[in-house]
Amino acid sequence: MRTGINRQFRLAVRPIGDIKESDFEYREEPIPSPADGEVLVRTIYLSLDPTNRIWMSDMPQYMPPVEIGQVMRGIVTGVVEEFKNLNFQPGDLVSGLLG
């Protein structure tokens, strides 16, 4: 394990009506080292959009909803910090749908 803290917001319950702080659980966990084929990305930009509200529901949608207890996802721009994937190097800028 790396040293450092991974700060996470996990979905605690499916929101009803307006979103409340109690709909989420905030956790701090050690930052894991990447496994084979993975990279460790430090988030520098996180986009939270109206679609996040849809992902919190269990209604049919274009992708699976965020499950209770899972880290909320968003569109991220980040920097590769560590890698075990030869397609990436430390310092590479990446973007994608990440938790």
Stockholm file with secondary structure:
# STOCKHOLM 1.0

chainA/1-99         MRTGINRQFRLAVRPIGDIKESDFEYREEPIPSPADGEVLVRTIYLSLDPTNRIWMSDMPQYMPPVEIGQVMRGIVTGVVEEFKNLNFQPGDLVSGLLG
#=GR chainA/1-99 SS CCSSEEEEEEECSCCCSSCCGGGEEEEEEECCCCCTTCEEEEEEEEECCTHHHHHTSCSCCSSCCCCTTSBCCEEEEEEEEEESSTTCCTTCEEEEEEC
#=GC SS_cons        CCSSEEEEEEECSCCCSSCCGGGEEEEEEECCCCCTTCEEEEEEEEECCTHHHHHTSCSCCSSCCCCTTSBCCEEEEEEEEEESSTTCCTTCEEEEEEC
//
